[in-house]
Amino acid sequence: MTTAASSNAPLWLSIETKIAELGSSDFGGNAKEATVHKIADTLDSHGYNVSRHAANMLMLRQAVDVREQIGRPLMNDFNAASEALTLDDVVNPIQATIAFAHRVGEDFPAFLDLDRRGDLRTIIDGIRLDLLVAKAKEEAGALGIRYLIENDVAESTIISRMEIDEAKLEAVKEAIAAELAEIERVNGLLKDVEGQDDIARAKHLITKDVVEASIINIAGIGQDIIDQANKAMEEEIKEKERLAAEAEAAKKAAAEGPKLEDIPADEMLEHIEAIREIMEFSDDPDEIRTMCEQSSLPKDLVEVAITDTAKLDALEAAAEG
C-alpha cells in the first residue's frame, strides 16, 4: 500500500499523507494558507498538478479545513484501520472496502465519496496481499508458496515477494498437480467399492498402493479402520500362504510318489521292472534319478534301487509272494 506522496498514489491520499506530516500549529490562523501553498508546491514537485488546477486546489483546501476542524489528520484513522485488518476481514475485498470506508469516514465524510472506492479497493487488495505474504512466510518452505498459490496470488508476485526462482515455484506446482491427480485416482478407486463397508474400502485402497494419509484425508476413513483392514489383510495373506504351502507339499508328494509301504505288490513289481530297464541304459545315479522322475516312478523306490540293490531284491521277492 502506498501512503507516501508519489505519482503512483491517488491525489487525495498524497494530500492526506502530507497533511499528516505537519503539526497542529500549521493549520491555525494565518499559518493555514501558507500550509496550503506549501503542500501544493510539494505535490507539484512530485508530479501532481495542484497549484494550477482549480479542482485539485479545492480538494487540498477542503482536506486542510477538515484537518483543522477535526483536530487530527485523517491518516491517523486510516493507518489504525489498516493495521487492524486481518485476513478474515479481507476475505471478501468488496465488503472489506465498504467496511473500511465507513470506519475511516465516520469522522471524515469525504472519505466516503464513491469516486474514492476504486482507490480504496486497490488499497484493500494491497493489504490483503501483504497479509497473505506475511502468513506465507510463517510457513516452512514450500508450504508458504503453496498457500499463496491456493489463494490465487499471481505467480510473478509469489516469485518476487517470496524471493524464490521459477524452478522452486514450478516444483511446488508440480507437487500440487500430483496431489490433485492422486485425489482423482483415489476417488475413482472408491467408485469400485461404492456401497461396501469402510474396511472393504480401506482394503481396496491399500491394495492399490494408496498411502494412509490419502486414505484418511481423501476417503475419510479413520486410522482405526485402516488398522483393522491391515490386520484382516495380514490374516488373509497368512491363510493364502498356508494354502499355497499345502498345495506345494501335495504337489511335491504327488511327484515323489507313494512311500514304500504304501505301494501295492502288483505295482511294486511293475515299478521295479521299469527301474531295472532304466538302469540298463545308464549307471549314473543322477541320470537314473532323472529318467525315473520323468517316468513318474516312486522316489523312495528309485533311491533304494540306486543305493541298496539287496533291499530292492528283497522288495521284489516280497511282492512276488
Contacts in CASP RR format, 6 or more apart in sequence:
PFRMAT RR
TARGET T0000
AUTHOR 0000-0000-0000
METHOD contacts of the structure
MODEL  1
MTTAASSNAPLWLSIETKIAELGSSDFGGNAKEATVHKIADTLDSHGYNV
SRHAANMLMLRQAVDVREQIGRPLMNDFNAASEALTLDDVVNPIQATIAF
AHRVGEDFPAFLDLDRRGDLRTIIDGIRLDLLVAKAKEEAGALGIRYLIE
NDVAESTIISRMEIDEAKLEAVKEAIAAELAEIERVNGLLKDVEGQDDIA
RAKHLITKDVVEASIINIAGIGQDIIDQANKAMEEEIKEKERLAAEAEAA
KKAAAEGPKLEDIPADEMLEHIEAIREIMEFSDDPDEIRTMCEQSSLPKD
LVEVAITDTAKLDALEAAAEG
1 82 0 8 1.000
1 123 0 8 1.000
1 126 0 8 1.000
1 127 0 8 1.000
1 130 0 8 1.000
2 8 0 8 1.000
2 9 0 8 1.000
2 13 0 8 1.000
3 9 0 8 1.000
3 13 0 8 1.000
3 17 0 8 1.000
3 75 0 8 1.000
3 78 0 8 1.000
3 79 0 8 1.000
4 14 0 8 1.000
4 17 0 8 1.000
5 14 0 8 1.000
5 17 0 8 1.000
5 18 0 8 1.000
5 42 0 8 1.000
5 43 0 8 1.000
5 46 0 8 1.000
5 48 0 8 1.000
6 14 0 8 1.000
6 46 0 8 1.000
7 46 0 8 1.000
7 47 0 8 1.000
7 48 0 8 1.000
9 17 0 8 1.000
10 116 0 8 1.000
10 119 0 8 1.000
11 43 0 8 1.000
11 48 0 8 1.000
11 50 0 8 1.000
11 56 0 8 1.000
11 59 0 8 1.000
12 59 0 8 1.000
12 63 0 8 1.000
12 110 0 8 1.000
12 116 0 8 1.000
12 119 0 8 1.000
13 119 0 8 1.000
14 43 0 8 1.000
14 46 0 8 1.000
14 48 0 8 1.000
15 39 0 8 1.000
15 43 0 8 1.000
15 59 0 8 1.000
15 60 0 8 1.000
15 63 0 8 1.000
16 63 0 8 1.000
16 73 0 8 1.000
16 74 0 8 1.000
16 75 0 8 1.000
16 78 0 8 1.000
17 75 0 8 1.000
18 39 0 8 1.000
18 42 0 8 1.000
18 43 0 8 1.000
19 39 0 8 1.000
19 63 0 8 1.000
19 64 0 8 1.000
19 67 0 8 1.000
19 73 0 8 1.000
19 74 0 8 1.000
19 75 0 8 1.000
20 73 0 8 1.000
20 74 0 8 1.000
20 75 0 8 1.000
20 76 0 8 1.000
22 35 0 8 1.000
24 71 0 8 1.000
25 31 0 8 1.000
26 32 0 8 1.000
26 35 0 8 1.000
27 35 0 8 1.000
27 64 0 8 1.000
27 67 0 8 1.000
27 68 0 8 1.000
27 71 0 8 1.000
28 68 0 8 1.000
32 64 0 8 1.000
32 68 0 8 1.000
35 64 0 8 1.000
36 57 0 8 1.000
36 60 0 8 1.000
36 61 0 8 1.000
36 64 0 8 1.000
37 51 0 8 1.000
39 50 0 8 1.000
39 60 0 8 1.000
39 64 0 8 1.000
40 50 0 8 1.000
40 51 0 8 1.000
40 57 0 8 1.000
40 60 0 8 1.000
41 51 0 8 1.000
43 50 0 8 1.000
43 60 0 8 1.000
44 50 0 8 1.000
44 51 0 8 1.000
48 56 0 8 1.000
49 56 0 8 1.000
50 56 0 8 1.000
50 57 0 8 1.000
50 60 0 8 1.000
51 57 0 8 1.000
62 110 0 8 1.000
63 74 0 8 1.000
63 110 0 8 1.000
66 74 0 8 1.000
66 108 0 8 1.000
66 110 0 8 1.000
67 73 0 8 1.000
67 74 0 8 1.000
70 107 0 8 1.000
70 108 0 8 1.000
74 104 0 8 1.000
74 108 0 8 1.000
74 111 0 8 1.000
77 103 0 8 1.000
77 104 0 8 1.000
77 105 0 8 1.000
77 106 0 8 1.000
77 107 0 8 1.000
77 108 0 8 1.000
78 104 0 8 1.000
81 100 0 8 1.000
81 103 0 8 1.000
81 104 0 8 1.000
82 100 0 8 1.000
82 123 0 8 1.000
82 127 0 8 1.000
85 96 0 8 1.000
85 100 0 8 1.000
85 124 0 8 1.000
85 127 0 8 1.000
85 131 0 8 1.000
86 131 0 8 1.000
87 128 0 8 1.000
87 131 0 8 1.000
87 132 0 8 1.000
87 135 0 8 1.000
89 96 0 8 1.000
89 99 0 8 1.000
90 96 0 8 1.000
90 124 0 8 1.000
90 127 0 8 1.000
90 128 0 8 1.000
90 131 0 8 1.000
93 121 0 8 1.000
93 124 0 8 1.000
93 125 0 8 1.000
93 128 0 8 1.000
94 121 0 8 1.000
96 124 0 8 1.000
96 128 0 8 1.000
97 117 0 8 1.000
97 118 0 8 1.000
97 120 0 8 1.000
97 121 0 8 1.000
97 124 0 8 1.000
100 120 0 8 1.000
100 123 0 8 1.000
100 124 0 8 1.000
101 111 0 8 1.000
101 112 0 8 1.000
101 116 0 8 1.000
101 117 0 8 1.000
101 120 0 8 1.000
102 112 0 8 1.000
104 111 0 8 1.000
105 111 0 8 1.000
105 112 0 8 1.000
129 153 0 8 1.000
129 157 0 8 1.000
129 161 0 8 1.000
132 147 0 8 1.000
132 148 0 8 1.000
132 151 0 8 1.000
132 153 0 8 1.000
133 148 0 8 1.000
133 153 0 8 1.000
133 161 0 8 1.000
133 162 0 8 1.000
135 144 0 8 1.000
135 147 0 8 1.000
136 144 0 8 1.000
136 145 0 8 1.000
136 147 0 8 1.000
136 148 0 8 1.000
136 162 0 8 1.000
137 144 0 8 1.000
137 162 0 8 1.000
138 144 0 8 1.000
139 147 0 8 1.000
142 168 0 8 1.000
142 171 0 8 1.000
142 172 0 8 1.000
142 175 0 8 1.000
144 162 0 8 1.000
145 158 0 8 1.000
145 162 0 8 1.000
145 164 0 8 1.000
145 168 0 8 1.000
145 169 0 8 1.000
145 172 0 8 1.000
146 172 0 8 1.000
146 175 0 8 1.000
146 176 0 8 1.000
148 157 0 8 1.000
148 158 0 8 1.000
148 161 0 8 1.000
148 162 0 8 1.000
149 158 0 8 1.000
149 172 0 8 1.000
149 173 0 8 1.000
149 176 0 8 1.000
153 161 0 8 1.000
155 169 0 8 1.000
158 164 0 8 1.000
158 169 0 8 1.000
159 165 0 8 1.000
159 166 0 8 1.000
159 169 0 8 1.000
182 210 0 8 1.000
182 214 0 8 1.000
182 218 0 8 1.000
183 214 0 8 1.000
183 218 0 8 1.000
185 210 0 8 1.000
186 205 0 8 1.000
186 210 0 8 1.000
186 214 0 8 1.000
186 215 0 8 1.000
186 218 0 8 1.000
186 219 0 8 1.000
187 218 0 8 1.000
189 204 0 8 1.000
189 205 0 8 1.000
189 208 0 8 1.000
189 210 0 8 1.000
190 201 0 8 1.000
190 205 0 8 1.000
190 219 0 8 1.000
192 204 0 8 1.000
193 200 0 8 1.000
193 201 0 8 1.000
193 204 0 8 1.000
196 204 0 8 1.000
198 221 0 8 1.000
198 222 0 8 1.000
198 225 0 8 1.000
199 225 0 8 1.000
199 228 0 8 1.000
199 229 0 8 1.000
199 232 0 8 1.000
201 219 0 8 1.000
201 221 0 8 1.000
202 215 0 8 1.000
202 219 0 8 1.000
202 221 0 8 1.000
202 225 0 8 1.000
202 226 0 8 1.000
202 228 0 8 1.000
202 229 0 8 1.000
203 229 0 8 1.000
203 232 0 8 1.000
203 233 0 8 1.000
205 214 0 8 1.000
205 215 0 8 1.000
205 219 0 8 1.000
205 221 0 8 1.000
206 215 0 8 1.000
206 226 0 8 1.000
206 229 0 8 1.000
206 230 0 8 1.000
206 233 0 8 1.000
207 233 0 8 1.000
210 219 0 8 1.000
212 223 0 8 1.000
212 226 0 8 1.000
215 221 0 8 1.000
215 222 0 8 1.000
215 226 0 8 1.000
216 222 0 8 1.000
216 223 0 8 1.000
216 226 0 8 1.000
255 293 0 8 1.000
255 296 0 8 1.000
255 299 0 8 1.000
256 298 0 8 1.000
256 299 0 8 1.000
256 300 0 8 1.000
257 296 0 8 1.000
257 298 0 8 1.000
257 299 0 8 1.000
257 300 0 8 1.000
258 298 0 8 1.000
258 300 0 8 1.000
259 298 0 8 1.000
259 300 0 8 1.000
260 298 0 8 1.000
260 300 0 8 1.000
260 301 0 8 1.000
260 304 0 8 1.000
260 315 0 8 1.000
263 271 0 8 1.000
263 298 0 8 1.000
263 301 0 8 1.000
265 318 0 8 1.000
265 319 0 8 1.000
265 320 0 8 1.000
265 321 0 8 1.000
266 319 0 8 1.000
268 301 0 8 1.000
268 315 0 8 1.000
268 316 0 8 1.000
268 319 0 8 1.000
269 316 0 8 1.000
269 319 0 8 1.000
269 320 0 8 1.000
271 297 0 8 1.000
271 298 0 8 1.000
271 301 0 8 1.000
272 301 0 8 1.000
272 305 0 8 1.000
272 312 0 8 1.000
272 315 0 8 1.000
272 316 0 8 1.000
272 319 0 8 1.000
274 292 0 8 1.000
274 295 0 8 1.000
274 297 0 8 1.000
275 288 0 8 1.000
275 292 0 8 1.000
275 297 0 8 1.000
275 301 0 8 1.000
275 302 0 8 1.000
275 305 0 8 1.000
275 312 0 8 1.000
276 305 0 8 1.000
278 288 0 8 1.000
278 291 0 8 1.000
278 292 0 8 1.000
278 295 0 8 1.000
279 288 0 8 1.000
279 305 0 8 1.000
281 291 0 8 1.000
282 288 0 8 1.000
282 291 0 8 1.000
285 306 0 8 1.000
288 302 0 8 1.000
288 305 0 8 1.000
288 306 0 8 1.000
289 302 0 8 1.000
289 306 0 8 1.000
292 299 0 8 1.000
292 302 0 8 1.000
293 299 0 8 1.000
293 302 0 8 1.000
301 312 0 8 1.000
301 315 0 8 1.000
304 311 0 8 1.000
304 312 0 8 1.000
304 315 0 8 1.000
305 312 0 8 1.000
END
